Amino acid sequence: MDLERLTAPGDPSLTAPVITSTDGFPRSVLRDRHPELLARVLDGVPYPPEIRLAVNGLLHEIEGPILPLSDTHGDAALWAEWAAPYLGRSWYEVPFLWAENYFYRKLLAATGWFGPGPWQAVDPFGPQKDAELAGDAVGAELEALAALGELAGEERLDSLVLSALWGNRADLGFALQRPGADGRARTALLVDDRAALFPLLTDADRIVLITDNVGRELLPDLVLADTLLVGRSGVTAWLHVKPSPYFTSDAMPIDVLKTVQRLVDGPPAASELGLRLRQFLSEGRLNIVTHPFYVAPLTYPQAPADLVKHYAEADLTVLKGDLNYRRLIGDAEWPATTPFEAVTGYWPGHVAALRTLKSDVLVGLDASRLTELDASGEKWRTSGDYAVIQVRQA
Ligand SMILES: O=P(O)(O)OC[C@H]1O[C@](O)(CO)[C@@H](O)[C@@H]1O
């Protein structure tokens, strides 16, 4: 197997170099963002000296050769397999997606997340996530839910889909890179498949929503799920979340419950919606799903059979965010004009991606738009000011 190039699943003639962190944006994530992220973790949780030492040790480790895991937690044997081709190499020269995943796995072990011990299951990003959920930005969104009541049909769906899309800009790791970024800057949809998405959303009996971040992203995701569930009694929604802390702000089951509770405790329109979500959860119309695959250094073409079956049974799967997008199409230097279909044709059903651009990879772009963006001198692929709504119909 060629570790340096990806082949598009279903089209062996289409290959592209895998993205590594030797330069550009990925390098800045490993070199600048990860150390800041570690500092925030140590700021947020009053870990004891031995854990602080282990977390700080990671800072130095990522500047040296890749070392094996030092814990033997359940998935360690799998990680040993995944790490085998990369051990001893520089973190910067192996696939970016893999290096980031390995970093988060090592960070969890360093914080004592896997236990046993008092720090077992303490989310190292918990204080940051909780602050986001309790903060004014989420508060303003809860207030705004009253106005949502005045919208119906396609207008309501449009508002919800756009909130779920742009809410993705608000991830906590991204805020490290762009302090003050609040989602109100110049923004543009580079690919807009809403016309294909809306009928799929309103006709689906079974919808899978593969979530991304907590706070300003998960909130509109839940409001969207509520609208779809209220619309027709036969509908079920399946919220896929991470089984463990991941990429700073990714949602886990507990985060869904906290968000529902924040709604319940909010102003009247929010509270009503939160109570309805509780009801949907207890009736099995809204379901929380999690799977170890979601924190593995793998892409969707490598998804295990049980998840593939789940996607195949859905009438529509919606993937949220940048990382899910990278895993959907493969983290490679595909020409941006590559058709979306060419790299997602393997998906066993209708699939939609709602993603703000926060890393280099992109497909499905019009050639003239690409020329225009490249000529602009902007860091348009990573600024978070651009987004795509892309749909592939099976
Ligand atoms: O929360 P999202 O939208 O998946 O974004 C996370 C993104 O942040 C990064 O860690 C750095 O930009 C990317 O690697 C990743 O794709």
The ligand as an ORCA input file, in Angstrom:
! r2SCAN-3c Opt
* xyz 0 1
  O     -14.094     21.071     14.008
  P     -13.767     20.849     12.597
  O     -14.590     21.694     11.675
  O     -13.793     19.430     12.204
  O     -12.323     21.387     12.380
  C     -11.239     20.843     12.967
  C     -10.108     21.227     12.106
  O      -9.173     21.847     12.887
  C      -7.909     21.385     12.538
  O      -7.484     20.612     13.602
  C      -6.968     22.429     12.296
  O      -7.553     23.287     11.406
  C      -8.094     20.611     11.295
  O      -7.134     19.707     11.233
  C      -9.449     20.076     11.445
  O      -9.890     19.677     10.237
*
